[in-house]
Amino acid sequence: MVKKKHTEEPHEEHADETWLIPYSDLLTLLLALFIVLFASSSLDKKKAAMIEAAFTQAFSPSSGGQINGGLMDFLDDVGGLDLGEGISLGTDNRGVVIEISSVSLFDQDGTEIKKKIIPDLNKIAALLKEPRYRRFQVVVEGHTDDTPSQRYKSNWDLSSLRASSVVQVLVENGVDLNRFKVVGMSNIAPKYPNEDALGNPIPGNRERNRRVVIRVEPY
């Protein structure tokens, strides 16, 4: 007896579309990036710093949520001080960062604060003195490039003295000395390469690496 062979009905093959999930995530991130780049073209320091803080929180789980509450208020307030050129605002996983170019602060290889930057430091000091912000400590870091100092024994000395000069102005404006930590970083933490791949100096990068960082953070 011959058995009839059962034939399966033809069915449509479906392509594996799981690749669409990471692809859509990538498109979302690119869209967010383009929105930020477009918006930042007309942002002031305050709005730019707020956007940076939001991205820091979103992509830095290790931050422990420190950029919240009082620190976010401080970031908002310092962004409204109308600080001059050479001063930028930001955040990291420790707190609020106020970065000041050494070109704005000092003469070449010098440690004496330029008079034109004093009003900006006075504004920062007045904000730090407010009762609601007294629970935050202030870490002031001096940074140099990799060019040896011609006036001091080393860039360690130069960076420490520069950070101390900034602290002195803030203390003279009534900020409690006990809130400060002074750190001389020399040239060990450049933001940009001081030299190119062939060992040639990059003057613009060296200038940007010479800076003082005021970091406001919890104790």
C-alpha positions as CSV (number, residue, x, y, z in Angstrom):
1,M,0.0,0.0,0.0
2,V,1.4,3.3,-1.1
3,K,1.5,6.0,1.5
4,K,0.7,9.5,0.5
5,K,3.5,12.0,1.0
6,H,2.4,14.9,3.0
7,T,3.5,18.1,1.5
8,E,4.1,21.2,3.6
9,E,2.5,24.3,2.7
10,P,5.0,26.9,1.5
11,H,5.7,29.6,4.0
12,E,7.5,32.9,3.8
13,E,11.0,33.2,5.1
14,H,11.5,36.0,7.6
15,A,14.9,37.7,7.8
16,D,16.5,38.1,11.2
17,E,15.7,41.7,12.2
18,T,17.4,41.8,15.6
19,W,20.1,44.0,14.1
20,L,17.5,46.8,14.0
21,I,17.6,47.3,17.8
22,P,21.3,48.4,18.1
23,Y,20.9,50.3,14.8
24,S,18.0,52.3,16.2
25,D,20.0,53.0,19.4
26,L,22.8,54.3,17.3
27,L,20.5,56.6,15.4
28,T,19.0,57.9,18.7
29,L,22.5,58.7,20.0
30,L,23.5,60.4,16.8
31,L,20.3,62.5,16.8
32,A,21.0,63.6,20.4
33,L,24.6,64.5,19.5
34,F,23.4,66.6,16.5
35,I,20.8,68.4,18.7
36,V,23.5,69.3,21.3
37,L,25.9,70.5,18.6
38,F,23.2,72.6,17.0
39,A,22.0,74.0,20.2
40,S,25.5,74.7,21.6
41,S,26.3,77.0,18.7
42,S,24.1,79.7,20.4
43,L,24.4,78.6,24.1
44,D,25.9,80.7,26.8
45,K,28.3,79.2,29.4
46,K,25.4,78.5,31.8
47,K,23.3,76.5,29.4
48,A,26.4,74.6,28.1
49,A,27.4,73.6,31.6
50,M,23.9,72.4,32.4
51,I,23.9,70.2,29.3
52,E,27.3,68.8,30.2
53,A,26.1,68.1,33.7
54,A,23.1,66.2,32.3
55,F,25.3,64.1,30.1
56,T,27.7,63.4,33.0
57,Q,24.9,62.0,35.0
58,A,23.5,60.0,32.2
59,F,26.8,58.3,31.1
60,S,28.8,58.2,34.4
61,P,27.1,55.7,36.7
62,S,30.1,55.9,39.1
63,S,29.3,59.5,39.9
64,G,27.0,58.4,42.7
65,G,24.6,61.1,41.9
66,Q,26.7,63.8,43.4
67,I,25.9,66.4,40.8
68,N,22.5,66.9,42.3
69,G,20.7,69.3,44.7
70,G,23.1,71.9,46.1
71,L,25.8,71.3,43.5
72,M,23.3,71.7,40.6
73,D,22.1,75.0,42.2
74,F,25.7,76.1,42.5
75,L,26.3,75.3,38.8
76,D,23.2,77.2,37.9
77,D,24.3,80.2,40.0
78,V,27.9,80.3,38.8
79,G,26.7,80.1,35.3
80,G,24.8,83.3,35.9
81,L,27.8,85.3,37.1
82,D,28.7,86.6,33.6
83,L,32.3,85.5,33.9
84,G,34.8,86.8,31.4
85,E,36.7,85.1,28.6
86,G,39.1,82.3,29.5
87,I,36.8,80.9,32.1
88,S,34.8,77.8,31.4
89,L,32.3,75.8,33.4
90,G,31.7,72.0,33.6
91,T,31.2,69.0,35.8
92,D,33.0,65.7,36.5
93,N,32.2,62.8,38.8
94,R,33.4,64.8,41.8
95,G,31.6,68.1,41.4
96,V,31.4,71.4,39.6
97,V,34.5,72.6,37.7
98,I,35.5,76.2,37.0
99,E,38.5,76.2,34.7
100,I,40.5,79.4,34.2
101,S,43.2,79.7,31.5
102,S,46.6,80.7,32.9
103,V,46.8,83.3,30.1
104,S,44.0,85.1,31.8
105,L,45.5,84.7,35.2
106,F,49.2,85.1,34.9
107,D,52.0,86.5,32.9
108,Q,54.5,84.1,31.3
109,D,56.1,81.9,34.0
110,G,54.5,84.2,36.7
111,T,52.4,83.6,39.8
112,E,50.9,87.0,40.5
113,I,47.3,87.3,39.6
114,K,46.5,89.8,36.8
115,K,44.3,92.6,37.9
116,K,41.8,92.2,35.1
117,I,40.7,88.7,36.4
118,I,40.2,89.9,40.0
119,P,36.5,90.9,39.5
120,D,35.7,87.4,38.2
121,L,37.4,85.8,41.2
122,N,35.6,88.2,43.5
123,K,32.2,87.0,42.0
124,I,33.2,83.3,42.6
125,A,34.2,84.1,46.1
126,A,30.9,85.8,46.9
127,L,29.0,82.8,45.7
128,L,31.2,80.3,47.7
129,K,30.5,82.4,50.8
130,E,26.8,82.0,50.6
131,P,25.5,79.9,53.6
132,R,23.9,77.2,51.4
133,Y,27.2,76.5,49.7
134,R,29.5,76.5,52.8
135,R,29.1,72.7,53.1
136,F,31.2,72.2,49.9
137,Q,34.9,72.1,49.9
138,V,37.0,73.8,47.2
139,V,39.9,72.0,45.5
140,V,42.2,74.3,43.5
141,E,44.6,72.7,41.0
142,G,47.4,74.3,39.1
143,H,48.4,72.9,35.8
144,T,51.3,73.7,33.5
145,D,52.4,72.4,30.1
146,D,55.6,70.4,29.6
147,T,57.9,73.4,29.1
148,P,60.3,73.7,32.0
149,S,59.9,76.8,34.1
150,Q,62.7,79.3,33.7
151,R,61.9,81.0,37.0
152,Y,61.2,78.1,39.4
153,K,63.0,74.9,40.2
154,S,60.3,72.8,38.5
155,N,56.7,73.0,37.2
156,W,55.6,71.4,40.4
157,D,56.6,74.6,42.2
158,L,55.1,76.8,39.5
159,S,51.7,75.0,39.5
160,S,51.5,74.9,43.3
161,L,52.2,78.6,43.6
162,R,49.7,79.5,40.9
163,A,47.0,77.5,42.7
164,S,47.9,79.1,46.0
165,S,47.7,82.6,44.4
166,V,44.1,81.9,43.4
167,V,43.2,80.6,46.8
168,Q,44.7,83.7,48.4
169,V,42.4,86.0,46.4
170,L,39.3,83.9,47.4
171,V,40.4,83.8,51.0
172,E,40.9,87.6,51.0
173,N,37.3,87.9,49.9
174,G,36.1,86.0,53.0
175,V,36.0,82.4,51.9
176,D,37.0,80.1,54.9
177,L,40.6,79.0,54.4
178,N,39.8,75.6,56.0
179,R,37.6,74.7,53.0
180,F,40.5,74.7,50.5
181,K,42.8,72.1,49.2
182,V,45.7,73.3,47.0
183,V,47.1,70.8,44.5
184,G,50.1,71.4,42.2
185,M,49.7,69.1,39.2
186,S,52.7,70.3,37.1
187,N,52.2,68.8,33.6
188,I,51.0,65.3,34.5
189,A,47.4,65.9,33.6
190,P,47.3,67.6,30.2
191,K,43.9,68.1,28.5
192,Y,45.5,68.0,25.1
193,P,48.7,66.6,23.7
194,N,51.6,68.9,24.2
195,E,53.4,67.4,21.2
196,D,52.4,65.7,18.0
197,A,53.2,62.1,17.0
198,L,56.7,63.3,15.7
199,G,57.6,65.1,19.0
200,N,57.0,68.5,17.6
201,P,55.4,71.0,20.1
202,I,51.8,72.1,19.6
203,P,51.8,75.7,21.0
204,G,48.0,76.0,21.0
205,N,47.6,72.9,23.1
206,R,50.3,73.9,25.5
207,E,48.5,77.2,26.1
208,R,45.2,75.3,26.8
209,N,47.0,73.0,29.2
210,R,48.2,75.9,31.3
211,R,45.2,76.4,33.6
212,V,43.9,76.6,37.1
213,V,40.9,74.4,38.0
214,I,38.6,75.3,40.9
215,R,36.5,72.2,41.8
216,V,33.6,72.5,44.2
217,E,32.7,69.2,45.7
218,P,31.2,67.5,48.8
219,Y,33.5,66.9,51.8
